[in-house]
Amino acid sequence: MKKIHQFARTAFAAICLIATSSTAFAQAPVQRKVDGIIAKIDNQVILRSDVEFGYLQYLQQSKQQPSEDLKCQIFTSLLQDKLLIARAEVDSVVVAEAMVASELDRRIQYLAGQVGGVEKLEQYYNKSITQLKEELRRTVRDQMVMEKMQQEITGKVTVTPKEIKRYFNNIPADSLPYFSSEVELGQIVKYASVSKTQKQAAREQLEALRKRIVAGEDFATLAKQFSQDPGSAQAGGELGFFKKKELVPEYEAAALRLEPGGISNVIESQFGFHLIQLIERRGQEFNTRHILIKPATATVDIQEAVTALDSISTKIQSDSLLTFAKAAKEYSDDKTTKDNGGMIIGGRSGSTYIPMDQVDPSIFFVIDTMQVGEISKPIPYTTEDGKEAVRIIYLKGKSKPHLANLTDDYQRISNAALAEKRNKAVDEWFRKNIDTVFIEIDPEYQGCGGLQQLMQ
């Protein structure tokens, strides 16, 4: 049951974010009942389609046989999720809209990278990026609120060495996992910089478009023709309504200085150069359209990143006080790893161990010839959000295939023991709070075993 709970909590938003197996679900023949509400938890609802989709996704990922008990477990887990959200409303636990917008951008960019780009993502769903974001915003916000609530419940939970040992000793000998060869990898990343010449060319292109618009040409028509933002170009550059702090600061500041119909000067943001037109203000929201031009990245810029990383690698190897972790924090451009000592997180939650068969193919053959403690030569690659970059890889550790034991696997056993203790804390919280909200459940699901335990 714990495994189901963990799956549903992490998959709750992923279901709506198309995750990895949408096509498989589309092909699966399923006998569906008419969709409808099967549970209410204060202002939150669970639809029959929520359970069925989560059920299919779990079957696809776990390879388990279909069963009504499994469907009950999915329902119970969704009920717990909704209880977290309902209690968050009561306790005034909120997540800043800027954080929601940032997470939306990150996930959309990741998914676009998985399917071959933003345009292909839009073609697959026949929707613009703006439309996809609007449909997913509530789901992403709910998941972030749930995570914040869980953090408040479990934030102070810890495990002692004695508890870790007891947890391991309680695992039956014939149930101990066998671990294949795994590696611990660190990275320092440098993004390819854009030269002044390339930036100037992008700026001049937008200045020329601005003159054409001021002279009478239609902004939306030129946006369709020239904008390099595939999420809005086909809509004439229109982004839709946003609240303050939901867009990057440079863009928002320029847009809010305009009167409806007004055209901004050329402004620069992390995405490139923009020309903005304010369409409408509505209370605290505003709607704009823009033309985005991204400066091209040249080979010479990649070489500059290579040179920088060569210098950093030399410093690490010649300065005994400069560790790879310190260098990553100081020099790496990758926000997801720089504060983690540059370490790349693997498949298991919070673990830096990565099975060799799951290592990024672009670096597999590089690390396969390295010795533990070595740093690779700079390797060009493309990030998940499409940026050209270069990285050096640090092989921190490499394990041999082995049966789980406390000596080699202490950290992962510790993580598992902590997860179990946190799960117990969350279950206890549910039991204490189940009666603090209004709950109505369809008779079809009232007999679920897991649900009965939850409500005792």
C-alpha positions as CSV (number, residue, x, y, z in Angstrom):
1,M,0.0,0.0,0.0
2,K,2.9,2.4,0.8
3,K,4.2,1.9,-2.7
4,I,0.8,2.8,-4.2
5,H,0.7,5.9,-2.0
6,Q,4.1,7.1,-3.1
7,F,3.2,6.4,-6.8
8,A,0.0,8.3,-6.7
9,R,1.5,11.3,-4.9
10,T,4.3,11.7,-7.5
11,A,2.1,10.8,-10.4
12,F,-0.8,13.0,-9.5
13,A,0.4,15.9,-11.6
14,A,2.3,13.7,-14.0
15,I,-0.9,12.1,-15.1
16,C,-2.1,15.4,-16.4
17,L,1.3,16.4,-17.6
18,I,1.3,13.5,-20.1
19,A,4.1,11.8,-18.4
20,T,5.7,9.0,-20.4
21,S,3.1,6.6,-21.5
22,S,0.1,8.6,-22.9
23,T,0.3,6.7,-26.2
24,A,0.2,3.3,-24.4
25,F,-2.9,4.4,-22.5
26,A,-4.6,5.6,-25.7
27,Q,-4.1,2.2,-27.2
28,A,-5.3,0.2,-24.1
29,P,-8.8,-1.1,-24.6
30,V,-10.7,-0.2,-21.4
31,Q,-14.3,-0.7,-20.5
32,R,-15.2,2.7,-19.0
33,K,-18.2,3.7,-17.0
34,V,-19.7,7.2,-17.5
35,D,-17.4,9.7,-15.8
36,G,-18.6,11.5,-12.8
37,I,-17.8,12.5,-9.2
38,I,-17.1,9.5,-6.9
39,A,-15.9,11.4,-3.8
40,K,-16.1,14.9,-2.3
41,I,-13.7,16.2,0.3
42,D,-14.8,19.7,1.2
43,N,-14.3,21.7,-2.0
44,Q,-12.2,18.9,-3.6
45,V,-13.6,16.1,-5.9
46,I,-12.4,12.8,-7.3
47,L,-13.7,11.8,-10.7
48,R,-14.1,8.2,-11.8
49,S,-11.7,9.1,-14.7
50,D,-9.0,10.1,-12.2
51,V,-9.0,6.7,-10.7
52,E,-9.2,4.8,-14.0
53,F,-6.3,6.8,-15.5
54,G,-4.2,6.4,-12.4
55,Y,-5.0,2.7,-12.4
56,L,-4.0,2.2,-16.0
57,Q,-0.8,4.2,-15.5
58,Y,0.2,2.1,-12.5
59,L,-0.5,-1.1,-14.3
60,Q,1.7,0.1,-17.2
61,Q,4.6,1.0,-15.0
62,S,4.4,-1.8,-12.4
63,K,3.4,-4.7,-14.8
64,Q,1.0,-5.9,-12.1
65,Q,-2.2,-7.8,-13.0
66,P,-5.4,-5.9,-13.0
67,S,-7.5,-6.1,-9.8
68,E,-10.3,-4.3,-8.1
69,D,-8.1,-4.2,-4.9
70,L,-5.4,-2.2,-6.8
71,K,-8.1,0.2,-8.1
72,C,-9.2,0.7,-4.5
73,Q,-5.7,1.5,-3.4
74,I,-5.4,4.1,-6.2
75,F,-8.7,5.6,-5.0
76,T,-7.6,5.7,-1.4
77,S,-4.4,7.3,-2.2
78,L,-6.2,10.0,-4.3
79,L,-8.5,10.6,-1.3
80,Q,-5.5,11.2,0.9
81,D,-4.1,13.7,-1.7
82,K,-7.4,15.6,-1.7
83,L,-7.5,15.6,2.1
84,L,-4.1,17.2,2.1
85,I,-5.3,19.9,-0.2
86,A,-8.5,20.5,1.7
87,R,-6.6,20.8,5.0
88,A,-4.1,23.2,3.3
89,E,-7.0,25.5,2.5
90,V,-8.2,25.4,6.1
91,D,-4.6,26.0,7.4
92,S,-3.9,28.7,4.8
93,V,-1.0,26.8,3.3
94,V,-0.3,28.3,-0.1
95,V,2.3,28.3,-2.8
96,A,3.4,31.5,-4.5
97,E,2.1,31.9,-8.1
98,A,5.6,32.7,-9.3
99,M,6.7,29.3,-8.1
100,V,3.8,27.6,-9.8
101,A,4.6,29.4,-13.1
102,S,8.3,28.4,-12.8
103,E,7.4,24.8,-12.2
104,L,5.0,24.8,-15.1
105,D,7.8,26.2,-17.4
106,R,10.2,23.5,-16.2
107,R,7.8,20.7,-16.8
108,I,6.7,21.9,-20.2
109,Q,10.3,22.3,-21.3
110,Y,11.1,18.8,-20.0
111,L,8.2,17.3,-21.9
112,A,9.1,19.2,-25.0
113,G,12.6,17.8,-24.8
114,Q,11.1,14.2,-24.5
115,V,9.1,14.5,-27.7
116,G,11.5,16.5,-29.8
117,G,10.6,20.1,-29.2
118,V,7.8,22.5,-28.3
119,E,6.3,22.4,-31.8
120,K,5.9,18.6,-31.7
121,L,4.4,18.9,-28.2
122,E,1.8,21.3,-29.5
123,Q,1.1,19.2,-32.5
124,Y,0.6,16.1,-30.4
125,Y,-2.0,17.7,-28.3
126,N,-3.3,20.2,-30.9
127,K,-3.0,22.9,-28.3
128,S,-0.7,25.9,-27.8
129,I,1.8,25.9,-24.9
130,T,-0.3,28.7,-23.4
131,Q,-3.4,26.5,-23.5
132,L,-1.5,23.5,-22.0
133,K,-0.2,25.6,-19.2
134,E,-3.7,27.0,-18.4
135,E,-5.1,23.5,-18.3
136,L,-2.3,22.2,-16.1
137,R,-1.9,25.2,-13.7
138,R,-4.4,24.0,-11.1
139,T,-3.0,20.5,-11.1
140,V,0.6,21.7,-10.6
141,R,-0.4,24.1,-7.9
142,D,-2.3,21.3,-6.1
143,Q,0.7,19.0,-6.2
144,M,3.0,21.7,-4.9
145,V,0.5,22.5,-2.0
146,M,0.4,18.7,-1.2
147,E,4.2,18.6,-1.1
148,K,4.3,21.6,1.2
149,M,1.7,20.1,3.5
150,Q,3.7,16.8,3.6
151,Q,6.8,18.7,4.4
152,E,5.1,20.3,7.3
153,I,4.0,16.9,8.6
154,T,7.2,15.1,8.1
155,G,9.9,17.8,8.1
156,K,11.1,17.0,11.6
157,V,11.0,13.2,11.2
158,T,14.5,11.7,11.5
159,V,15.9,8.2,11.9
160,T,18.7,7.1,14.2
161,P,21.4,4.5,13.3
162,K,19.7,2.1,15.6
163,E,16.4,2.5,13.7
164,I,18.2,2.1,10.4
165,K,19.8,-1.2,11.6
166,R,16.5,-2.5,12.9
167,Y,14.8,-1.6,9.6
168,F,17.4,-3.6,7.7
169,N,17.4,-6.6,10.0
170,N,13.6,-6.8,9.6
171,I,13.9,-7.4,5.9
172,P,13.7,-11.2,5.2
173,A,17.0,-12.6,3.8
174,D,15.2,-13.9,0.7
175,S,13.8,-10.4,0.1
176,L,17.0,-8.5,0.1
177,P,17.5,-6.6,-3.2
178,Y,20.3,-7.3,-5.6
179,F,22.0,-4.2,-6.9
180,S,23.7,-4.2,-10.3
181,S,26.8,-2.0,-10.9
182,E,26.0,1.6,-10.1
183,V,27.9,4.9,-10.3
184,E,27.9,8.2,-8.5
185,L,28.4,11.1,-10.9
186,G,29.0,14.8,-10.5
187,Q,28.9,17.4,-13.2
188,I,29.9,21.0,-13.7
189,V,28.0,22.7,-16.5
190,K,28.7,25.8,-18.6
191,Y,26.1,27.1,-20.9
192,A,27.2,28.3,-24.3
193,S,27.3,32.1,-24.1
194,V,25.9,34.3,-26.9
195,S,28.3,36.8,-28.5
196,K,27.7,40.5,-28.5
197,T,27.5,40.3,-32.3
198,Q,24.7,37.7,-32.2
199,K,22.8,39.7,-29.6
200,Q,23.0,42.8,-31.6
201,A,21.7,41.0,-34.7
202,A,18.6,39.8,-32.8
203,R,18.1,43.3,-31.3
204,E,18.3,44.9,-34.8
205,Q,15.9,42.4,-36.3
206,L,13.3,43.4,-33.6
207,E,14.0,47.1,-34.0
208,A,13.2,46.8,-37.7
209,L,10.0,44.9,-36.9
210,R,9.0,47.7,-34.5
211,K,9.4,50.3,-37.2
212,R,7.1,48.3,-39.4
213,I,4.5,48.0,-36.7
214,V,4.7,51.7,-35.9
215,A,4.3,52.4,-39.6
216,G,1.0,50.5,-39.6
217,E,1.7,46.8,-40.1
218,D,-0.2,44.4,-37.9
219,F,1.7,43.1,-34.8
220,A,-0.1,39.8,-34.7
221,T,0.7,39.1,-38.4
222,L,4.4,39.8,-37.9
223,A,4.4,37.7,-34.7
224,K,3.1,34.7,-36.7
225,Q,5.8,35.2,-39.3
226,F,8.8,36.0,-37.2
227,S,8.4,35.1,-33.5
228,Q,10.5,32.2,-32.3
229,D,8.2,31.4,-29.4
230,P,6.3,28.4,-30.8
231,G,4.0,28.5,-27.8
232,S,2.4,31.8,-28.9
233,A,3.5,32.6,-32.5
234,Q,0.5,30.9,-34.1
235,A,-1.8,32.9,-31.8
236,G,-0.3,36.1,-33.1
237,G,2.1,36.2,-30.2
238,E,-0.7,36.4,-27.6
239,L,0.2,34.9,-24.2
240,G,-3.2,35.2,-22.4
241,F,-3.9,36.8,-19.0
242,F,-1.2,36.6,-16.3
243,K,-1.0,38.0,-12.8
244,K,1.9,40.0,-11.5
245,K,5.1,37.9,-10.8
246,E,4.0,35.1,-13.1
247,L,6.2,36.3,-16.0
248,V,9.9,37.0,-16.0
249,P,10.6,40.4,-14.3
250,E,12.0,42.2,-17.4
251,Y,9.0,41.2,-19.5
252,E,6.5,42.1,-16.8
253,A,8.1,45.5,-16.1
254,A,8.0,46.5,-19.7
255,A,4.5,45.3,-20.3
256,L,3.0,47.1,-17.2
257,R,4.5,50.4,-18.3
258,L,2.4,50.3,-21.5
259,E,-1.1,51.5,-22.2
260,P,-3.5,49.1,-24.1
261,G,-2.3,49.0,-27.7
262,G,1.1,50.4,-26.8
263,I,4.4,48.9,-28.1
264,S,7.5,48.4,-25.9
265,N,11.1,49.0,-26.9
266,V,13.2,45.9,-27.4
267,I,13.8,44.2,-24.0
268,E,16.0,41.3,-23.1
269,S,15.2,38.4,-20.8
270,Q,16.6,34.9,-20.2
271,F,14.6,33.7,-23.2
272,G,16.0,36.2,-25.7
273,F,14.8,39.6,-27.0
274,H,11.1,40.7,-26.9
275,L,8.9,43.2,-28.6
276,I,5.7,43.5,-26.5
277,Q,2.2,44.9,-27.1
278,L,-0.2,45.3,-24.2
279,I,-3.6,44.1,-25.2
280,E,-5.7,44.5,-22.1
281,R,-5.6,45.0,-18.3
282,R,-8.3,43.3,-16.2
283,G,-7.9,44.0,-12.4
284,Q,-4.6,42.5,-11.3
285,E,-4.2,40.6,-14.6
286,F,-2.9,41.7,-18.0
287,N,-2.8,40.2,-21.4
288,T,0.0,40.8,-23.9
289,R,1.4,39.6,-27.2
290,H,5.0,39.5,-28.1
291,I,7.6,38.7,-30.8
292,L,10.5,36.7,-29.5
293,I,13.9,36.5,-31.3
294,K,16.5,34.2,-29.8
295,P,20.2,35.0,-30.6
296,A,21.8,32.1,-32.4
297,T,24.6,30.2,-30.6
298,A,27.8,29.8,-32.6
299,T,30.5,27.1,-32.4
300,V,33.0,29.7,-31.0
301,D,30.7,30.1,-28.0
302,I,30.9,26.4,-27.3
303,Q,34.6,26.6,-27.4
304,E,34.6,29.3,-24.8
305,A,32.7,27.0,-22.5
306,V,35.1,24.2,-23.2
307,T,38.1,26.5,-22.3
308,A,36.4,27.6,-19.1
309,L,35.7,24.0,-18.0
310,D,39.3,22.9,-18.8
311,S,40.5,25.7,-16.5
312,I,38.1,24.7,-13.7
313,S,39.2,21.0,-14.0
314,T,42.9,22.1,-13.8
315,K,42.2,24.1,-10.7
316,I,40.4,21.2,-9.0
317,Q,43.3,18.9,-9.7
318,S,46.0,21.3,-8.7
319,D,44.4,22.9,-5.6
320,S,43.9,20.5,-2.7
321,L,41.4,22.9,-1.0
322,L,39.2,23.2,-4.1
323,T,36.9,20.1,-4.1
324,F,34.7,19.2,-7.0
325,A,31.7,20.1,-4.8
326,K,33.0,23.5,-4.1
327,A,33.8,24.1,-7.7
328,A,30.3,23.0,-8.8
329,K,28.7,25.5,-6.4
330,E,30.9,28.3,-7.5
331,Y,31.2,27.8,-11.3
332,S,28.3,25.5,-12.5
333,D,25.4,27.0,-14.5
334,D,23.2,24.0,-13.7
335,K,20.8,25.1,-10.9
336,T,19.6,21.5,-10.3
337,T,23.0,20.2,-9.3
338,K,25.3,23.1,-8.3
339,D,24.0,23.2,-4.7
340,N,24.2,19.4,-4.4
341,G,27.9,19.3,-4.9
342,G,27.3,18.8,-8.6
343,M,25.9,15.3,-8.0
344,I,23.4,13.9,-10.4
345,I,20.4,12.4,-8.6
346,G,19.6,8.8,-9.8
347,G,16.3,6.9,-10.1
348,R,15.8,6.3,-6.4
349,S,14.4,9.2,-4.4
350,G,17.3,11.3,-3.0
351,S,20.0,8.8,-4.1
352,T,23.1,9.7,-6.1
353,Y,23.6,6.1,-7.2
354,I,22.7,5.5,-10.8
355,P,22.5,2.0,-12.4
356,M,24.8,1.8,-15.3
357,D,22.0,0.9,-17.7
358,Q,20.3,4.1,-16.7
359,V,23.3,6.4,-17.3
360,D,22.8,9.1,-20.0
361,P,24.0,7.4,-23.3
362,S,26.0,10.5,-24.2
363,I,28.3,9.9,-21.2
364,F,28.1,6.1,-20.8
365,F,31.2,5.3,-22.8
366,V,33.1,8.2,-21.3
367,I,32.7,7.0,-17.7
368,D,33.1,3.4,-18.6
369,T,36.8,4.0,-19.2
370,M,37.3,6.3,-16.2
371,Q,38.8,5.5,-12.8
372,V,37.0,6.5,-9.6
373,G,38.1,10.0,-8.7
374,E,38.8,11.1,-12.3
375,I,37.3,14.1,-14.1
376,S,36.4,13.8,-17.8
377,K,37.3,16.1,-20.6
378,P,34.6,18.7,-21.5
379,I,31.6,17.1,-23.2
380,P,29.2,19.2,-25.4
381,Y,25.5,18.3,-24.9
382,T,22.0,19.8,-25.2
383,T,20.1,20.4,-21.9
384,E,16.5,19.2,-21.4
385,D,15.2,22.7,-22.1
386,G,17.2,22.9,-25.4
387,K,20.2,24.9,-24.4
388,E,23.6,24.2,-25.9
389,A,26.1,23.5,-23.1
390,V,29.3,21.7,-22.1
391,R,30.0,19.7,-18.9
392,I,32.8,17.8,-17.2
393,I,31.8,14.6,-15.4
394,Y,33.3,13.5,-12.0
395,L,33.2,9.7,-11.3
396,K,32.9,9.8,-7.5
397,G,32.2,6.1,-7.0
398,K,31.4,2.9,-8.7
399,S,30.0,-0.2,-7.1
400,K,30.2,-3.9,-8.1
401,P,27.0,-6.0,-8.4
402,H,26.0,-7.2,-4.9
403,L,23.3,-8.2,-2.4
404,A,22.1,-5.2,-0.3
405,N,24.1,-4.8,2.9
406,L,24.6,-2.1,5.6
407,T,28.3,-1.5,4.7
408,D,27.9,-0.7,1.0
409,D,24.3,0.5,1.0
410,Y,24.0,2.4,4.3
411,Q,22.7,5.6,2.7
412,R,20.0,4.0,0.6
413,I,18.9,1.8,3.5
414,S,18.8,5.0,5.6
415,N,16.6,6.7,3.0
416,A,14.2,3.7,2.9
417,A,14.0,3.6,6.7
418,L,13.3,7.4,6.8
419,A,10.7,7.0,4.0
420,E,8.9,4.3,6.0
421,K,8.9,6.5,9.2
422,R,7.6,9.5,7.3
423,N,4.9,7.4,5.8
424,K,3.8,6.3,9.2
425,A,3.8,10.0,10.3
426,V,1.6,10.9,7.3
427,D,-0.8,8.0,8.0
428,E,-1.1,9.1,11.6
429,W,-1.8,12.7,10.5
430,F,-4.6,11.3,8.2
431,R,-6.2,9.4,11.0
432,K,-6.2,12.6,13.2
433,N,-7.6,14.8,10.5
434,I,-10.0,12.6,8.6
435,D,-12.9,13.9,10.6
436,T,-12.0,17.6,10.3
437,V,-13.3,17.8,6.7
438,F,-16.6,16.9,5.0
439,I,-16.2,13.6,3.1
440,E,-18.8,11.9,0.8
441,I,-17.9,8.7,-1.0
442,D,-19.8,6.9,-3.8
443,P,-21.1,3.5,-2.5
444,E,-18.9,1.8,-5.2
445,Y,-15.8,2.7,-3.2
446,Q,-17.0,2.7,0.4
447,G,-16.0,-1.0,0.9
448,C,-12.3,-0.5,-0.1
449,G,-10.1,-2.2,2.5
450,G,-7.5,0.5,2.6
451,L,-10.1,3.2,3.0
452,Q,-11.6,1.4,6.0
453,Q,-8.2,1.3,7.7
454,L,-7.7,5.0,6.9
455,M,-11.0,6.0,8.4
456,Q,-10.7,3.9,11.6
